[in-house]
C-alpha cells in the first residue's frame, strides 16, 4: 500500500521547462549581465545584457539594451539591440532600435522601429548561395545574379547587315 518510490523530485527538468512558472524581472530591478534560460521570461525592469530564452515578454516600462535570441518575443517597452526570433510582435508603444531577424513579424499601430527587418529564411538562402560560390573552382567564374536583359539578346555585330541603297 505504501510502497517506497525510487523517484527523486527535481526542481526543474528539461521537459518541465516550458510548462513551469515564468521568470520575472520586476519593475524595480536592474540586471547587468547576460540571461539564458530554456523557459519563459517576463521583463518589467531594466536589463543591460544579452537575453536568450524560449519566450520573452517585455513590459511597457521595461528597457533592454542587448541582443535578444528567442522563439517568441512580445515587445511593449524599449529595446536597443538586435532581436532574433521566429515570431516577433511589436505592440503599440513599443520602441525598438536595432535589427529584427524574424520568420513572422507583427507591428501594431503606434510601435516604433528603427532598424533593418529581415526574414531569417532569406538569410539562410543567401548563406547557402554564398557557400556554393566559395566552393566553386577558382578557374570557374561565379555569377550570383542573373544576366542583365541585354546579354540574352543577340549582339548587333552578329546580326545580318542590310545595306541601304540611296
C-alpha positions in Angstrom: 0.0 0.0 0.0 2.7 2.5 1.0 5.5 1.3 -1.3 8.8 3.0 -1.4 9.5 5.0 -4.5 12.9 5.5 -6.1 11.8 8.6 -7.9 13.6 11.8 -7.0 11.9 15.1 -7.1 13.8 17.8 -9.0 13.1 21.5 -9.1 13.3 21.8 -12.9 13.7 19.2 -15.5 14.1 20.0 -19.2 10.7 18.5 -20.0 9.1 20.8 -17.4 10.9 24.0 -18.6 8.2 25.1 -20.9 5.3 24.3 -18.5 6.7 26.0 -15.4 6.3 29.4 -13.9 8.0 32.1 -16.0 10.9 34.0 -14.6 10.1 37.6 -13.8 12.4 40.6 -13.7 10.4 43.2 -11.6 9.9 46.8 -12.4 12.4 47.9 -9.7 15.2 45.5 -10.8 18.2 46.4 -12.9 20.2 43.5 -14.3 23.8 43.9 -15.6 24.8 40.7 -17.4 23.5 38.1 -19.8 20.4 36.0 -19.1 19.9 32.5 -20.5 17.0 30.1 -19.9 15.1 27.4 -21.7 11.8 28.7 -20.5 9.8 31.9 -20.4 10.9 35.3 -19.1 8.8 38.4 -18.4 10.8 41.7 -18.1 9.3 44.7 -16.4 12.6 46.3 -15.3 15.9 47.0 -17.0 18.4 44.6 -18.5 21.8 45.6 -19.7 23.0 42.4 -21.5 22.0 39.7 -23.9 18.9 37.5 -23.4 18.5 34.0 -24.7 15.2 32.3 -23.8 12.3 30.4 -25.4 9.6 33.0 -24.8 10.2 36.7 -23.9 7.7 39.3 -22.9 8.9 42.9 -22.5 6.6 45.0 -20.4 5.6 48.6 -21.3 8.0 50.2 -18.9 10.9 47.7 -19.4 14.2 48.7 -21.0 16.5 46.2 -22.7 20.0 47.0 -24.0 21.5 44.0 -25.7 20.8 41.2 -28.2 17.7 39.0 -27.8 17.5 35.4 -29.1 14.2 33.6 -28.6 11.5 31.6 -30.3 8.8 34.2 -29.5 9.2 37.8 -28.5 6.5 40.3 -27.5 7.7 43.9 -27.1 5.7 46.5 -25.3 8.6 48.5 -23.9 12.0 49.7 -25.3 14.7 47.5 -26.8 18.1 48.7 -28.1 19.8 45.9 -29.8 19.3 43.1 -32.3 16.2 40.8 -32.0 16.5 37.2 -33.5 13.3 35.2 -33.1 10.8 33.1 -35.0 7.8 35.2 -34.0 8.2 38.9 -33.1 5.3 41.1 -32.0 5.7 44.8 -31.5 2.8 46.2 -29.6 1.6 49.8 -29.6 4.0 51.9 -27.6 7.0 49.6 -28.3 10.3 51.2 -29.3 13.0 49.1 -31.0 16.3 50.5 -32.1 18.1 47.7 -33.9 17.7 45.0 -36.5 14.9 42.4 -36.3 15.6 39.0 -37.8 12.4 37.0 -37.9 10.2 34.4 -39.5 7.0 36.2 -38.6 6.8 39.9 -37.7 3.7 41.8 -36.5 3.8 45.5 -35.8 0.8 47.3 -34.3 0.0 50.9 -35.0 1.9 53.1 -32.6 5.0 50.9 -32.4 8.4 52.5 -33.4 11.1 50.5 -35.2 14.5 51.9 -36.3 16.5 49.2 -38.0 16.5 46.5 -40.6 13.7 43.9 -40.7 15.0 40.7 -42.3 13.3 37.4 -42.7 15.5 34.6 -41.4 14.6 32.3 -44.4 16.2 34.9 -46.7 19.3 34.9 -44.7 19.5 31.1 -44.9 19.2 31.2 -48.7 21.8 33.9 -49.0 24.2 31.9 -46.8 23.8 28.7 -48.8 24.3 30.7 -52.1 27.5 32.3 -50.7 28.7 28.9 -49.6 28.2 27.5 -53.1 30.1 30.4 -54.5 33.1 29.7 -52.2 33.0 26.0 -53.1 33.3 26.8 -56.9 36.5 26.1 -58.7 38.9 29.1 -58.9 39.0 28.9 -62.7 35.3 28.9 -62.9 33.5 32.3 -62.9 30.9 32.8 -60.2 27.7 34.5 -61.1 25.5 35.3 -58.2 23.0 37.4 -60.1 21.1 36.6 -63.3 22.5 38.1 -66.6 21.1 41.5 -67.5 18.4 41.5 -70.2 20.8 42.9 -72.8 23.1 39.9 -72.6 20.4 37.5 -73.6 19.7 39.3 -76.9 21.9 38.7 -79.9 24.7 41.2 -80.4 24.3 43.8 -83.1 27.7 42.7 -84.6 26.2 39.2 -85.1 23.1 40.4 -86.8 23.0 40.3 -90.6 23.6 43.7 -92.2 21.4 45.2 -94.8 22.8 47.9 -96.9 20.6 50.8 -97.5 20.8 52.0 -101.1 20.3 55.6 -101.8 
